[in-house]
Amino acid sequence: MNTPSPVIEMRAITKSFPGVKALKGVSFAAYPGEVHALAGENGAGKSTLMKILSGVYRLDDGAVVVGGEERHFTHPLEAIRAGIAVIYQEFSLLPERTVAQNIFLGREPTRFGLVDHRAMNREARRVLSLFGSAHRIEADTVVADLDVASQQLVEIAKAVSLDVRVIVMDEPTAALNETECEVLFSLVDTLKKRDVAIIYITHRMREITRLADRVTVLKDGETAVSFDEVPEPDAIVRAMVGRDIGDFYAAPATPQEIGDIVLSVRHGGNDRLRNISFDLRAGEVVGIAGLQGAERVALAKAIFGISPFTEGEVMLAGKSARFNHPRDAIRAGIGLLPGDRKAEGLVLMQSVTDNGMLTARALSALAGRADATAFATTEEMDGLLQDLDVRAGSFSQEIKALSGGNQQKAIVARWLALAPRLLIFIEPTRGIDVNAKAGIYHLMRDLARKGTAIMMISSDLPEVLGAADRILVMRGGELVAAFPRGVSEADVMLAATGEEAVAA
């Protein structure tokens, strides 16, 4: 058999920015019908390499070869016309337009000089049918009415509709639950059969082992290693960060480290939750698992007073409590780290220190004080940021310049200034690299060992199993199961899907 020629080749690519050499002679190739995983920590050069391939950046040296011909892209449209599409982590959808309008934006079918909406919807339905019936999205739905996972699938549908030869997927499952991930994986298998080359960027090792045919690891702007066959996850992690994957999760709490009940809910409910009963103890990390629609985030919002419980009883340290507003929960010592840091947790144009002081300043204002010194001075906040090893050139710089992991730690510092009893983490490691994930897991464990109760809601089931002391499983707005650490992934999924009755 003849060895197929690569669809794209990137030969000895070099790229510099002021003061930084982002890529140092990186070579990369993708072949028809293969998934080539591109791994590496944040800052390793993955995004820069793909932006050169897609025409966003111009290379300083080297060559990009498409179909055997050297190309010099000066605009992303040129890369698309050459058969290269990129699905970025940051969505590029127009929220007030329909799914079909977003998929065919700028290339709408016309009839007699007008947009042919019927043809556009018909073609959009054809593309969306590739996802199967497991996640049905209607072509005429307005994008603003879709959840984040569905919006991610629309982004993927846009790329598929271009009928390209190469698709770059940058962390495509960051917003997807287990079931939706399987929908995506099936689509990847379908695209492979059509001889599409897929460059798959992810921090999730099991996705690499599930999908990839080859793996290239970048580190500090250079190729650390290329694997022609997918190795064990440990080998990939060592190439990325220089340590074994077994060191990622902190040791679980010992019985002596788990203290008194901090929060107790009995028969709690509202318009999205039913008959919720559980306890959270000082010193433990409790993971909340479940599929999309299980209402895990609704549980966090009820505890935090965003969408309060309207039924049942909430006890805080043994005393009856009611949180009708987030300020009630904050004053009681409860903090929440949202799943979407940039949209819900940060003021990107403000400094790292100012972001750390946001909640303290808000509480001071509500109490009629002019500053936050009753809670923490700026010097104390900078000390907290240093203690949490927040990496920044200066804490006075805008927080948007920090990596995702450092942004997350800055939000933790915000709550530590208020000495919380309970911290709720929603998707704590979404969009951050493997090494930063390990830092967040150890940070949660350190907080627990100091007596804070930690609730962790995550769509990444291995993360829940690896980081939590107990796992609560939700389905349809109810708690349906409780498991100790060490439970199998299969047992949790059986409870989450309702395939087997499990007593909570």
Helices and strands as residue ranges (DSSP letters): E 8-17, E 20-30, E 35-39, H 46-53, E 61-66, E 69-71, H 76-81, E 84-87, H 99-103, E 110-111, E 114-115, H 117-128, G 129-131, G 143-145, H 148-161, E 166-170, H 178-193, E 197-201, H 205-211, E 214-219, E 222-227, H 233-241, G 245-247, G 255-257, E 261-269, E 276-281, E 285-289, H 296-304, E 311-316, E 319-321, H 326-331, E 334-337, I 341-345, H 352-356, H 358-366, H 378-387, G 399-401, H 404-416, E 422-426, H 434-449, E 453-457, H 461-467, E 470-475, E 478-484, H 489-497
